[in-house]
Amino acid sequence: MSDHVDSSVLHQMIGDREPTRLLVVDDEDTVRLAIARFLRSRGHEVESAASADDALALLRKTRFAAMVCDVRMPGMSGVDLIPMALELDPDLAVVMLTAVTDSSVAAQSLSRGAGEYLVKPVALRELEIAVERALSKRTIAREQRDIERLISDEVDRHTAALRHERAESYSRFVQSLALTVELAESNDPYFARTAARVTAIAAAIADVLKLDQGAREHLNTAALLHDIGRLATRDALLHKSQPLEPAEVRQLREHVRLGLEVLSPLIFPRTVLHFVSDHHEHWDGTGYPSGRSGERLSIGGRILAATDALVSLTSKRPYREPIQPDEALELLANDAGTQFDPTVLRALGIVVTEQHVLGLTG
């Protein structure tokens, strides 16, 4: 450790007060010199200026604890100097002096940031008290600001820690739900790994479309959980090899509502729920459950609609064998602009043909 100790640190260690640097501004030489001499005798470091312009020049170069300033001076007045000085140094304590008793000038000086206002001729002891009072206010204000900053920093750290903890808990919770879906799918010959495949392809489409990170995270969660309502649908309905009756179609479509009922109390932000809700909507408004269309549909819902359809076509079903991805893309292309968002379908085509997505067929 160095033997050298900074003088300011030494003053703090032994409890001694550092000399404060003051600026005296007055166009009258005798007044300016007398005030400066007196304040130096009281242990302060003092510089002086004969005009507001000279004072601003000094304030731009040097930091002062306080400024003792005359109100009436040739050129810029002391009242006009106050806000300009405080703009350079918001911590500057300001004591104003005037030879004229004028309550409006006093009020204007105080409103612009002066801490003290004295009328000439002023007793030196009165001036000393005013300067010490202004410096004390400055110290209290700075300490209060430092305390508020420390509290704010501590609150920010605590909030960040809570957010991190909540994010981790939320991630674990989503993963547990996703595992429930995966386990249920693993026992089904027709839907094994459906959620995992939809999630992988949806993420690849998001890359092509250059979605922001937040949308990608929401999409990933929605893709993992988009068909959780299917777990409440009877296997006999899902595994039927014959065409479904109208009542059975209505029952099958209920899986979206059932899924939202499960997820609504648990999943935040709500964007994820919008993605899940929209994954069976159609671009032309003929889908379900709400019948919304076009750009009113969430981008995540549009991506999941196309991805879910592709995974379904390339998966074995009770009523048909799987088809190849390129053949599935041709079938989906027939519904561009009706069932599917054309932009999303083009991105899906890039994912399948150019990125050679594996594991499509199941």
Residue frames as qw, qx, qy, qz and C-alpha x, y, z in Angstrom:
[[0.000, 0.889, 0.458, 0.000, 0.00, 0.00, 0.00],
 [0.380, 0.579, -0.036, 0.721, 1.25, 3.50, -0.86],
 [0.384, -0.362, -0.473, 0.706, 2.38, 5.75, 2.02],
 [0.028, -0.078, -0.145, -0.986, 0.86, 8.73, 0.19],
 [0.056, 0.586, 0.778, -0.222, -2.61, 9.75, 1.41],
 [0.109, 0.576, 0.387, 0.712, -4.65, 12.29, -0.54],
 [0.046, 0.087, -0.397, 0.913, -5.23, 15.45, 1.51],
 [0.563, -0.218, -0.173, -0.778, -8.99, 15.34, 1.00],
 [0.784, -0.188, -0.587, -0.065, -9.07, 11.77, 2.30],
 [0.436, 0.019, -0.581, 0.687, -6.89, 12.80, 5.26],
 [0.245, -0.212, 0.153, -0.933, -9.32, 15.60, 6.15],
 [0.752, -0.230, -0.334, -0.520, -12.17, 13.09, 6.16],
 [0.735, -0.056, -0.634, 0.234, -10.19, 10.60, 8.27],
 [0.347, -0.058, -0.523, 0.776, -9.32, 13.08, 11.01],
 [0.076, -0.742, -0.644, 0.170, -12.66, 14.87, 10.92],
 [0.169, -0.465, 0.044, 0.868, -11.21, 18.21, 9.77],
 [0.507, 0.742, 0.374, -0.227, -13.16, 20.29, 7.28],
 [0.587, 0.209, 0.381, 0.683, -11.72, 20.86, 3.85],
 [0.002, 0.428, 0.003, -0.904, -11.39, 24.49, 2.85],
 [0.485, 0.627, 0.609, -0.031, -14.34, 25.40, 0.64],
 [0.313, 0.018, 0.378, 0.871, -13.83, 27.25, -2.62],
 [0.170, 0.760, 0.499, -0.380, -16.02, 30.35, -2.96],
 [0.347, 0.347, 0.395, 0.777, -16.63, 32.77, -5.83],
 [0.034, -0.672, -0.354, 0.649, -17.39, 36.43, -5.10],
 [0.320, 0.439, 0.537, 0.645, -19.05, 38.36, -7.96],
 [0.078, -0.867, -0.339, 0.357, -19.45, 42.15, -7.66],
 [0.525, 0.676, 0.149, 0.496, -18.68, 45.01, -10.04],
 [0.198, -0.934, 0.164, -0.248, -17.61, 47.30, -7.15],
 [0.608, 0.409, -0.577, 0.360, -13.92, 46.67, -6.48],
 [0.120, -0.451, 0.582, -0.666, -13.97, 47.75, -2.83],
 [0.799, -0.169, 0.227, -0.531, -16.97, 45.56, -1.97],
 [0.921, 0.244, -0.297, -0.064, -15.64, 42.58, -3.89],
 [0.469, 0.455, -0.604, 0.455, -12.19, 42.79, -2.32],
 [0.329, -0.414, 0.514, -0.676, -13.56, 43.31, 1.20],
 [0.899, -0.080, 0.105, -0.417, -15.88, 40.31, 0.98],
 [0.850, 0.326, -0.399, 0.113, -13.15, 38.13, -0.51],
 [0.213, 0.502, -0.624, 0.560, -10.67, 39.17, 2.21],
 [0.562, -0.332, 0.424, -0.628, -13.17, 38.46, 4.96],
 [0.957, 0.049, -0.030, -0.284, -14.15, 35.03, 3.61],
 [0.674, 0.419, -0.539, 0.282, -10.50, 34.06, 3.27],
 [0.084, -0.478, 0.605, -0.631, -10.02, 35.00, 6.94],
 [0.763, -0.171, 0.323, -0.533, -12.78, 32.52, 7.75],
 [0.540, -0.262, 0.795, 0.088, -10.82, 29.65, 6.16],
 [0.741, 0.538, 0.385, -0.116, -12.26, 29.63, 2.66],
 [0.435, -0.087, 0.509, 0.738, -10.46, 29.63, -0.68],
 [0.291, 0.784, 0.362, -0.413, -11.83, 32.62, -2.59],
 [0.353, 0.110, 0.480, 0.796, -11.73, 33.80, -6.19],
 [0.179, 0.650, 0.348, -0.652, -13.50, 36.89, -7.48],
 [0.340, 0.374, 0.618, 0.602, -15.09, 38.22, -10.66],
 [0.012, 0.285, 0.116, -0.951, -16.11, 41.77, -11.60],
 [0.530, 0.196, -0.235, -0.791, -18.97, 40.73, -13.92],
 [0.861, 0.070, 0.371, -0.340, -21.36, 37.90, -14.68],
 [0.787, 0.554, -0.266, -0.051, -19.41, 37.03, -17.82],
 [0.177, 0.611, -0.712, 0.298, -16.17, 36.77, -15.84],
 [0.591, -0.257, 0.620, -0.447, -17.96, 34.62, -13.27],
 [0.920, 0.278, 0.109, -0.254, -19.20, 32.22, -15.97],
 [0.573, 0.631, -0.512, 0.105, -15.69, 31.94, -17.35],
 [0.119, -0.485, 0.765, -0.407, -14.40, 30.93, -13.90],
 [0.754, -0.042, 0.468, -0.459, -17.31, 28.53, -13.32],
 [0.868, 0.429, -0.179, -0.175, -16.50, 26.76, -16.58],
 [0.488, 0.555, -0.618, 0.270, -12.92, 26.19, -15.41],
 [0.116, 0.227, -0.768, 0.587, -13.24, 25.70, -11.66],
 [0.506, -0.502, -0.675, -0.190, -15.73, 24.05, -9.32],
 [0.069, -0.359, 0.391, -0.845, -16.93, 26.23, -6.45],
 [0.137, -0.329, -0.882, 0.307, -18.97, 25.30, -3.40],
 [0.030, 0.798, 0.520, -0.303, -20.78, 28.65, -3.27],
 [0.316, 0.399, 0.248, 0.825, -21.13, 31.94, -5.12],
 [0.114, -0.682, -0.399, 0.602, -21.71, 35.28, -3.37],
 [0.325, 0.329, 0.526, 0.714, -23.15, 37.52, -6.07],
 [0.114, 0.334, 0.161, -0.922, -24.35, 41.09, -6.46],
 [0.475, 0.576, 0.649, -0.144, -27.77, 41.54, -8.10],
 [0.384, 0.909, 0.122, -0.102, -27.22, 44.73, -10.08],
 [0.530, -0.406, 0.444, 0.598, -24.16, 44.77, -12.33],
 [0.339, 0.608, -0.330, -0.637, -23.40, 46.25, -15.75],
 [0.342, 0.234, -0.837, -0.357, -24.32, 43.83, -18.50],
 [0.616, -0.255, -0.720, -0.194, -25.85, 40.59, -17.25],
 [0.473, -0.615, 0.237, -0.585, -27.49, 40.90, -13.85],
 [0.125, -0.316, 0.889, -0.306, -26.84, 38.58, -10.97],
 [0.702, 0.167, 0.463, -0.515, -30.42, 37.30, -11.21],
 [0.781, 0.521, -0.203, -0.277, -29.83, 36.26, -14.82],
 [0.225, 0.574, -0.780, 0.104, -26.50, 34.71, -13.86],
 [0.578, -0.267, 0.650, -0.415, -28.10, 32.30, -11.35],
 [0.911, 0.215, 0.262, -0.236, -29.67, 29.77, -13.78],
 [0.652, 0.659, -0.372, 0.051, -26.62, 29.84, -16.06],
 [0.056, -0.597, 0.731, -0.325, -24.32, 29.18, -13.11],
 [0.684, -0.135, 0.608, -0.379, -26.53, 26.35, -11.83],
 [0.876, 0.438, -0.055, -0.195, -26.61, 24.82, -15.28],
 [0.446, 0.629, -0.604, 0.201, -22.82, 24.58, -15.13],
 [0.257, 0.130, -0.844, 0.453, -22.91, 23.27, -11.54],
 [0.537, -0.524, -0.475, -0.460, -26.29, 22.23, -10.06],
 [0.684, -0.417, -0.488, 0.347, -24.64, 21.83, -6.64],
 [0.296, 0.296, -0.152, 0.895, -23.52, 25.45, -6.45],
 [0.238, -0.694, -0.568, 0.372, -24.84, 27.29, -3.37],
 [0.233, 0.523, 0.231, 0.787, -25.86, 30.88, -4.22],
 [0.255, -0.652, -0.438, 0.565, -25.99, 33.88, -1.88],
 [0.283, 0.668, 0.346, 0.595, -27.33, 37.07, -3.47],
 [0.305, -0.460, -0.274, 0.788, -26.47, 40.63, -2.35],
 [0.193, 0.672, 0.443, 0.561, -28.30, 43.82, -3.32],
 [0.179, -0.042, -0.275, 0.944, -28.24, 47.48, -2.31],
 [0.409, -0.135, -0.179, -0.884, -31.96, 47.90, -3.08],
 [0.334, 0.121, 0.833, -0.424, -34.80, 46.43, -1.04],
 [0.545, 0.215, -0.369, -0.721, -37.09, 44.91, -3.65],
 [0.668, -0.077, 0.666, -0.322, -39.28, 41.95, -2.75],
 [0.836, 0.488, 0.047, -0.245, -39.90, 41.06, -6.40],
 [0.424, 0.678, -0.597, 0.068, -36.15, 40.82, -7.08],
 [0.320, -0.398, 0.794, -0.329, -35.71, 38.73, -3.96],
 [0.803, 0.164, 0.456, -0.346, -38.52, 36.40, -5.00],
 [0.741, 0.622, -0.210, -0.141, -37.11, 36.12, -8.52],
 [0.146, 0.647, -0.732, 0.156, -33.63, 35.34, -7.18],
 [0.491, -0.217, 0.770, -0.345, -34.92, 32.63, -4.86],
 [0.834, 0.346, 0.271, -0.333, -37.16, 31.13, -7.57],
 [0.647, 0.665, -0.369, -0.061, -34.18, 30.87, -9.91],
 [0.894, 0.034, -0.390, 0.217, -32.15, 28.94, -7.36],
 [0.116, 0.574, -0.472, 0.659, -30.55, 31.30, -4.88],
 [0.595, -0.324, -0.709, 0.195, -30.42, 29.90, -1.38],
 [0.352, -0.593, -0.369, 0.623, -29.89, 33.17, 0.51],
 [0.223, 0.725, 0.292, 0.584, -30.71, 36.84, -0.15],
 [0.460, -0.530, -0.304, 0.644, -29.07, 39.74, 1.77],
 [0.189, 0.930, 0.217, 0.227, -29.45, 43.52, 1.54],
 [0.565, 0.163, -0.183, 0.788, -26.37, 45.78, 1.53],
 [0.206, 0.600, -0.727, 0.262, -24.77, 47.05, 3.62],
 [0.899, -0.239, -0.337, -0.144, -24.49, 43.66, 5.21],
 [0.474, -0.728, 0.475, -0.143, -22.73, 42.90, 8.49],
 [0.345, 0.491, -0.796, -0.084, -19.81, 40.53, 7.96],
 [0.273, -0.095, 0.890, -0.353, -21.08, 38.19, 10.65],
 [0.677, 0.385, 0.334, -0.531, -24.47, 38.10, 8.90],
 [0.586, 0.587, -0.462, -0.315, -22.70, 37.33, 5.62],
 [0.059, 0.375, -0.918, 0.116, -20.71, 34.54, 7.26],
 [0.488, 0.110, 0.739, -0.451, -23.88, 33.00, 8.68],
 [0.698, 0.518, 0.047, -0.492, -25.63, 33.22, 5.31],
 [0.441, 0.557, -0.681, -0.177, -22.70, 31.56, 3.52],
 [0.106, -0.219, 0.937, -0.251, -22.47, 28.79, 6.13],
 [0.604, 0.267, 0.537, -0.526, -26.23, 28.27, 5.92],
 [0.674, 0.568, -0.229, -0.414, -26.09, 28.06, 2.13],
 [0.279, 0.471, -0.837, -0.013, -23.18, 25.61, 2.32],
 [0.343, -0.059, 0.843, -0.410, -25.06, 23.53, 4.89],
 [0.715, 0.411, 0.243, -0.511, -28.11, 23.36, 2.62],
 [0.548, 0.586, -0.536, -0.262, -25.83, 22.33, -0.23],
 [0.023, 0.340, -0.924, 0.172, -24.29, 19.55, 1.87],
 [0.524, 0.136, 0.687, -0.485, -27.69, 18.29, 3.03],
 [0.709, 0.517, -0.025, -0.478, -29.03, 18.31, -0.53],
 [0.431, 0.536, -0.714, -0.132, -26.01, 16.40, -1.83],
 [0.149, -0.191, 0.922, -0.303, -26.20, 13.86, 0.99],
 [0.638, 0.287, 0.463, -0.544, -29.93, 13.44, 0.40],
 [0.671, 0.560, -0.302, -0.380, -29.30, 12.90, -3.28],
 [0.225, 0.443, -0.867, 0.041, -26.56, 10.37, -2.52],
 [0.385, -0.008, 0.814, -0.436, -28.87, 8.54, -0.13],
 [0.711, 0.433, 0.200, -0.517, -31.65, 8.51, -2.73],
 [0.540, 0.566, -0.572, -0.247, -29.19, 7.23, -5.33],
 [0.016, -0.297, 0.932, -0.206, -28.03, 4.48, -2.98],
 [0.550, 0.192, 0.639, -0.502, -31.63, 3.53, -2.24],
 [0.690, 0.544, -0.097, -0.468, -32.49, 3.60, -5.93],
 [0.360, 0.513, -0.773, -0.103, -29.46, 1.46, -6.78],
 [0.216, -0.130, 0.909, -0.333, -30.36, -0.99, -4.04],
 [0.655, 0.356, 0.402, -0.531, -33.96, -1.14, -5.23],
 [0.610, 0.583, -0.392, -0.366, -32.74, -1.67, -8.80],
 [0.159, 0.391, -0.905, 0.057, -30.43, -4.48, -7.66],
 [0.396, 0.063, 0.800, -0.446, -33.19, -6.07, -5.61],
 [0.682, 0.477, 0.141, -0.537, -35.67, -5.71, -8.49],
 [0.486, 0.552, -0.625, -0.260, -33.18, -7.19, -10.95],
 [0.048, -0.234, 0.950, -0.202, -32.59, -10.13, -8.61],
 [0.545, 0.255, 0.607, -0.518, -36.34, -10.68, -8.25],
 [0.655, 0.557, -0.173, -0.481, -36.81, -10.49, -12.00],
 [0.308, 0.466, -0.824, -0.098, -34.02, -13.00, -12.51],
 [0.240, -0.054, 0.903, -0.351, -35.48, -15.30, -9.89],
 [0.626, 0.401, 0.378, -0.552, -38.96, -15.00, -11.38],
 [0.562, 0.574, -0.441, -0.401, -37.63, -15.58, -14.90],
 [0.137, 0.322, -0.936, 0.042, -35.86, -18.73, -13.75],
 [0.390, 0.146, 0.781, -0.465, -38.97, -19.96, -11.91],
 [0.638, 0.514, 0.081, -0.567, -41.13, -19.18, -14.92],
 [0.428, 0.520, -0.683, -0.282, -38.72, -21.00, -17.22],
 [0.059, -0.143, 0.968, -0.196, -38.74, -24.06, -14.97],
 [0.514, 0.314, 0.565, -0.563, -42.53, -23.93, -14.83],
 [0.623, 0.553, -0.223, -0.508, -42.86, -23.74, -18.63],
 [0.282, 0.419, -0.856, -0.108, -40.43, -26.60, -19.01],
 [0.272, 0.018, 0.893, -0.358, -42.46, -28.72, -16.59],
 [0.630, 0.464, 0.284, -0.554, -45.62, -28.04, -18.62],
 [0.516, 0.587, -0.508, -0.363, -43.75, -28.81, -21.82],
 [0.019, 0.285, -0.955, 0.082, -42.49, -32.07, -20.30],
 [0.512, 0.227, 0.674, -0.482, -46.08, -33.00, -19.44],
 [0.657, 0.584, -0.065, -0.473, -47.04, -32.47, -23.08],
 [0.326, 0.555, -0.747, -0.167, -44.00, -34.39, -24.30],
 [0.225, -0.134, 0.934, -0.242, -44.72, -37.36, -22.03],
 [0.625, 0.389, 0.476, -0.481, -48.33, -37.48, -23.16],
 [0.589, 0.646, -0.294, -0.386, -47.27, -37.30, -26.81],
 [0.050, 0.492, -0.867, -0.064, -44.64, -40.03, -26.37],
 [0.392, 0.081, 0.883, -0.244, -47.41, -42.54, -25.60],
 [0.609, 0.602, 0.280, -0.434, -49.35, -41.59, -28.71],
 [0.677, 0.064, 0.572, 0.460, -48.39, -43.26, -32.02],
 [0.392, 0.716, 0.427, 0.388, -49.65, -40.30, -34.04],
 [0.050, -0.969, -0.041, -0.238, -48.51, -37.28, -32.06],
 [0.798, -0.391, 0.002, 0.459, -45.08, -38.27, -30.70],
 [0.490, -0.245, 0.143, 0.824, -42.66, -35.28, -30.67],
 [0.227, 0.764, 0.478, 0.369, -45.23, -32.98, -32.30],
 [0.239, -0.960, -0.095, 0.112, -44.58, -30.07, -29.90],
 [0.573, -0.509, 0.352, 0.536, -40.80, -30.44, -30.25],
 [0.490, 0.261, 0.563, 0.613, -40.99, -30.41, -34.06],
 [0.077, 0.888, 0.386, 0.240, -43.37, -27.46, -34.15],
 [0.405, -0.864, 0.040, 0.296, -41.06, -25.56, -31.77],
 [0.585, -0.275, 0.443, 0.622, -37.92, -26.21, -33.85],
 [0.369, 0.459, 0.560, 0.582, -39.51, -25.22, -37.17],
 [0.090, -0.938, -0.325, -0.078, -41.26, -22.15, -35.69],
 [0.476, -0.729, 0.157, 0.466, -37.92, -20.97, -34.32],
 [0.513, -0.011, 0.529, 0.675, -36.34, -21.36, -37.76],
 [0.181, 0.739, 0.512, 0.399, -39.15, -19.34, -39.35],
 [0.296, -0.926, -0.143, 0.186, -38.64, -16.63, -36.72],
 [0.540, -0.423, 0.344, 0.641, -34.97, -16.48, -37.76],
 [0.382, 0.348, 0.580, 0.630, -35.91, -16.04, -41.42],
 [0.043, -0.846, -0.432, -0.310, -38.43, -13.31, -40.54],
 [0.360, 0.297, -0.326, 0.823, -35.89, -11.67, -38.20],
 [0.499, -0.747, -0.354, -0.262, -38.29, -11.42, -35.27],
 [0.054, -0.718, 0.458, -0.521, -36.97, -9.65, -32.18],
 [0.240, 0.198, -0.889, 0.336, -35.72, -11.63, -29.19],
 [0.393, 0.019, 0.555, -0.733, -38.85, -11.07, -27.14],
 [0.766, 0.249, -0.121, -0.581, -41.14, -12.38, -29.89],
 [0.576, 0.314, -0.753, -0.042, -38.89, -15.42, -30.36],
 [0.002, 0.133, -0.846, 0.517, -39.04, -16.27, -26.66],
 [0.578, 0.150, 0.352, -0.721, -42.84, -15.94, -26.63],
 [0.734, 0.335, -0.401, -0.434, -43.08, -18.03, -29.78],
 [0.346, 0.281, -0.882, 0.156, -40.92, -20.77, -28.28],
 [0.248, 0.014, 0.745, -0.619, -43.18, -20.99, -25.21],
 [0.668, 0.288, 0.109, -0.677, -46.35, -20.94, -27.31],
 [0.619, 0.363, -0.632, -0.291, -45.00, -23.63, -29.65],
 [0.145, 0.179, -0.925, 0.304, -44.17, -25.95, -26.76],
 [0.190, 0.229, 0.759, -0.580, -47.64, -25.53, -25.24],
 [0.344, 0.119, -0.289, -0.886, -49.90, -24.69, -28.20],
 [0.647, -0.101, -0.613, -0.442, -51.72, -28.07, -28.14],
 [0.002, -0.146, 0.826, -0.545, -51.85, -28.66, -24.39],
 [0.611, 0.075, 0.251, -0.747, -55.63, -28.63, -24.65],
 [0.691, 0.221, -0.592, -0.352, -55.43, -31.73, -26.82],
 [0.161, 0.176, -0.906, 0.351, -54.51, -33.70, -23.69],
 [0.394, 0.152, 0.595, -0.684, -58.12, -33.28, -22.59],
 [0.653, 0.309, -0.293, -0.626, -59.48, -34.61, -25.90],
 [0.879, -0.082, 0.429, -0.189, -60.60, -38.23, -26.06],
 [0.277, -0.381, 0.779, 0.413, -58.16, -40.57, -27.81],
 [0.497, 0.401, 0.768, 0.053, -61.06, -42.17, -29.65],
 [0.336, 0.896, 0.192, -0.220, -61.68, -38.82, -31.34],
 [0.050, -0.805, 0.481, 0.344, -58.01, -38.17, -32.12],
 [0.285, -0.287, 0.881, 0.247, -57.44, -41.70, -33.43],
 [0.674, 0.458, 0.475, -0.333, -60.60, -42.04, -35.51],
 [0.380, -0.130, 0.686, 0.607, -59.80, -43.34, -38.99],
 [0.216, 0.626, 0.686, 0.303, -63.14, -42.28, -40.51],
 [0.068, 0.478, 0.108, 0.869, -64.19, -38.69, -41.29],
 [0.070, -0.203, -0.643, 0.735, -65.38, -36.82, -38.22],
 [0.032, -0.724, -0.672, -0.151, -69.01, -35.95, -37.73],
 [0.048, 0.733, 0.057, 0.676, -69.88, -32.22, -37.41],
 [0.630, -0.749, -0.020, -0.206, -70.38, -32.62, -33.66],
 [0.881, -0.238, 0.033, 0.408, -67.00, -34.34, -33.39],
 [0.479, 0.497, 0.046, 0.722, -65.34, -31.51, -35.33],
 [0.260, -0.812, -0.014, -0.523, -66.82, -29.01, -32.88],
 [0.826, -0.562, 0.016, 0.043, -65.59, -31.14, -29.99],
 [0.811, 0.079, 0.029, 0.579, -62.09, -31.38, -31.46],
 [0.246, 0.669, 0.038, 0.700, -61.95, -27.61, -31.94],
 [0.550, -0.806, -0.110, -0.188, -62.60, -27.19, -28.24],
 [0.837, -0.169, -0.155, 0.496, -58.96, -28.09, -27.58],
 [0.309, 0.480, -0.058, 0.819, -57.94, -24.45, -28.21],
 [0.432, -0.688, -0.041, -0.582, -60.39, -23.16, -25.60],
 [0.890, -0.426, -0.153, 0.057, -59.39, -25.91, -23.17],
 [0.724, 0.140, -0.154, 0.657, -55.72, -25.09, -23.63],
 [0.058, 0.576, -0.061, 0.813, -56.33, -21.40, -22.96],
 [0.668, -0.641, -0.118, -0.358, -58.30, -22.25, -19.83],
 [0.891, -0.253, -0.153, 0.343, -55.30, -24.20, -18.57],
 [0.609, 0.189, -0.045, 0.769, -52.72, -21.60, -19.53],
 [0.036, -0.793, -0.183, -0.580, -54.51, -18.29, -18.84],
 [0.572, -0.814, -0.013, -0.098, -53.98, -18.32, -15.04],
 [0.849, -0.351, 0.181, 0.352, -50.39, -19.48, -15.43],
 [0.663, 0.226, 0.288, 0.653, -48.73, -17.88, -18.44],
 [0.029, 0.963, 0.047, -0.263, -47.38, -14.33, -18.68],
 [0.210, 0.284, 0.037, -0.935, -46.91, -12.26, -20.74],
 [0.643, 0.415, 0.476, -0.433, -50.28, -12.49, -22.46],
 [0.384, 0.607, -0.501, -0.483, -48.58, -12.47, -25.88],
 [0.058, -0.192, 0.978, 0.062, -47.95, -16.18, -25.46],
 [0.406, 0.373, 0.750, -0.365, -51.68, -16.75, -25.02],
 [0.480, 0.667, -0.044, -0.567, -52.43, -14.74, -28.15],
 [0.203, 0.470, -0.792, -0.333, -50.05, -16.95, -30.11],
 [0.176, 0.060, 0.975, -0.124, -51.71, -20.10, -28.77],
 [0.438, 0.516, 0.498, -0.542, -55.21, -18.72, -29.39],
 [0.448, 0.682, -0.199, -0.543, -54.41, -17.88, -33.03],
 [0.204, -0.392, 0.842, 0.309, -52.77, -21.13, -34.13],
 [0.332, 0.335, 0.867, 0.158, -55.97, -22.40, -35.80],
 [0.286, 0.765, 0.192, -0.544, -57.08, -19.05, -37.19],
 [0.653, 0.379, 0.479, 0.447, -57.00, -18.48, -40.97],
 [0.275, -0.130, 0.173, 0.937, -55.58, -15.56, -42.88],
 [0.163, -0.316, -0.511, -0.782, -58.99, -14.99, -44.53],
 [0.377, -0.219, 0.343, -0.832, -60.91, -15.13, -41.23],
 [0.799, -0.078, -0.386, -0.454, -62.51, -18.58, -41.66],
 [0.483, 0.151, -0.796, 0.332, -60.55, -20.23, -38.84],
 [0.643, -0.665, -0.306, -0.224, -61.36, -20.66, -35.17],
 [0.082, -0.531, -0.802, 0.261, -61.96, -19.85, -32.33],
 [0.000, 0.611, 0.252, -0.751, -62.43, -16.09, -33.00],
 [0.540, 0.658, 0.488, 0.196, -62.55, -15.81, -36.79],
 [0.080, -0.879, 0.153, 0.444, -60.08, -12.92, -36.88],
 [0.809, 0.487, 0.218, 0.247, -58.06, -12.38, -40.06],
 [0.489, 0.755, -0.077, 0.430, -54.97, -10.91, -41.67],
 [0.330, 0.460, -0.437, 0.699, -52.71, -8.61, -39.72],
 [0.579, -0.559, 0.131, -0.579, -55.15, -8.74, -36.80],
 [0.970, -0.174, -0.165, 0.052, -53.75, -12.21, -36.13],
 [0.460, -0.783, 0.387, 0.161, -50.60, -12.38, -34.02],
 [0.429, 0.652, -0.606, -0.152, -47.38, -13.14, -35.89],
 [0.212, -0.313, 0.904, -0.201, -46.80, -16.08, -33.55],
 [0.680, 0.260, 0.557, -0.399, -50.24, -17.49, -34.31],
 [0.668, 0.650, -0.179, -0.316, -49.63, -17.21, -38.05],
 [0.198, 0.573, -0.795, -0.004, -46.29, -18.98, -37.74],
 [0.384, -0.118, 0.864, -0.305, -47.76, -21.76, -35.59],
 [0.744, 0.403, 0.260, -0.465, -50.68, -22.23, -37.99],
 [0.636, 0.618, -0.421, -0.189, -48.37, -22.94, -40.94],
 [0.066, 0.487, -0.850, 0.186, -45.89, -24.96, -38.88],
 [0.561, -0.020, 0.701, -0.439, -48.59, -27.07, -37.23],
 [0.800, 0.460, 0.060, -0.380, -50.10, -27.83, -40.62],
 [0.485, 0.616, -0.618, -0.058, -46.73, -28.89, -42.05],
 [0.148, -0.340, 0.876, -0.308, -45.94, -31.13, -39.09],
 [0.704, 0.158, 0.502, -0.477, -49.40, -32.67, -39.31],
 [0.767, 0.542, -0.172, -0.298, -49.05, -33.43, -43.04],
 [0.450, 0.554, -0.693, 0.101, -45.62, -34.98, -42.54],
 [0.289, -0.262, 0.808, -0.441, -46.84, -37.12, -39.62],
 [0.233, -0.167, -0.931, -0.227, -48.70, -40.41, -39.71],
 [0.470, -0.075, 0.258, -0.841, -52.40, -40.14, -38.95],
 [0.538, 0.092, 0.799, -0.252, -55.09, -42.84, -38.42],
 [0.642, 0.624, 0.355, -0.270, -56.62, -41.99, -41.79],
 [0.641, 0.750, -0.145, 0.076, -53.45, -41.56, -43.91],
 [0.831, -0.105, -0.023, 0.545, -49.70, -42.03, -44.19],
 [0.223, -0.772, 0.062, 0.592, -47.25, -39.10, -43.85],
 [0.655, 0.711, 0.135, 0.216, -46.17, -37.21, -46.96],
 [0.675, 0.030, -0.038, 0.737, -42.78, -35.69, -47.77],
 [0.190, -0.623, -0.215, 0.727, -42.00, -32.08, -46.77],
 [0.043, -0.177, 0.437, 0.881, -41.75, -30.80, -50.37],
 [0.168, -0.405, -0.795, -0.419, -45.12, -32.31, -51.20],
 [0.254, -0.670, -0.592, 0.369, -46.58, -30.82, -48.02],
 [0.154, -0.435, 0.040, 0.886, -45.24, -27.38, -49.01],
 [0.061, -0.117, -0.642, -0.755, -47.03, -27.66, -52.37],
 [0.253, -0.581, -0.767, -0.104, -50.31, -28.43, -50.64],
 [0.273, -0.648, -0.370, 0.608, -49.89, -25.54, -48.20],
 [0.157, -0.185, 0.297, 0.924, -49.04, -23.18, -51.07],
 [0.090, -0.446, -0.731, -0.508, -52.52, -23.75, -52.48],
 [0.344, -0.775, -0.528, 0.046, -53.90, -22.08, -49.35],
 [0.393, -0.139, -0.095, 0.904, -51.57, -19.07, -49.34],
 [0.133, -0.127, -0.141, -0.973, -53.66, -15.97, -48.80],
 [0.641, -0.381, -0.413, -0.523, -56.66, -17.97, -47.60],
 [0.832, -0.470, -0.290, 0.056, -55.67, -20.25, -44.73],
 [0.744, -0.327, -0.048, 0.580, -52.08, -19.08, -44.35],
 [0.049, -0.917, 0.125, 0.375, -50.13, -15.83, -44.30],
 [0.799, 0.579, -0.062, 0.149, -48.21, -15.79, -47.63],
 [0.112, 0.818, -0.487, 0.286, -45.15, -14.20, -46.01],
 [0.618, -0.448, 0.602, -0.234, -45.00, -16.91, -43.35],
 [0.937, 0.225, 0.266, -0.035, -45.40, -19.63, -46.00],
 [0.578, 0.739, -0.282, 0.200, -42.48, -18.21, -47.98],
 [0.184, -0.701, 0.615, -0.310, -40.36, -18.27, -44.84],
 [0.831, -0.160, 0.494, -0.201, -41.46, -21.86, -44.17],
 [0.864, 0.501, 0.002, 0.039, -40.42, -22.78, -47.69],
 [0.270, 0.778, -0.497, 0.272, -36.95, -21.31, -47.06],
 [0.522, -0.511, 0.608, -0.311, -36.67, -23.26, -43.81],
 [0.903, 0.060, 0.407, -0.129, -37.61, -26.57, -45.44],
 [0.818, 0.556, 0.052, 0.140, -35.82, -26.28, -48.79],
 [0.373, 0.777, -0.343, 0.373, -32.75, -24.22, -47.96],
 [0.278, -0.627, 0.594, -0.419, -32.07, -25.11, -44.34],
 [0.604, 0.110, -0.784, -0.088, -32.89, -28.79, -44.76],
 [0.514, -0.404, 0.433, -0.620, -34.89, -29.10, -41.55],
 [0.356, 0.105, -0.929, -0.014, -34.65, -32.65, -40.23],
 [0.004, 0.178, 0.858, -0.482, -37.11, -34.67, -38.21],
 [0.417, 0.038, -0.108, -0.901, -40.19, -33.41, -40.04],
 [0.697, -0.072, -0.566, -0.434, -41.72, -36.77, -40.67],
 [0.249, -0.295, 0.757, -0.527, -43.05, -38.78, -37.77]]
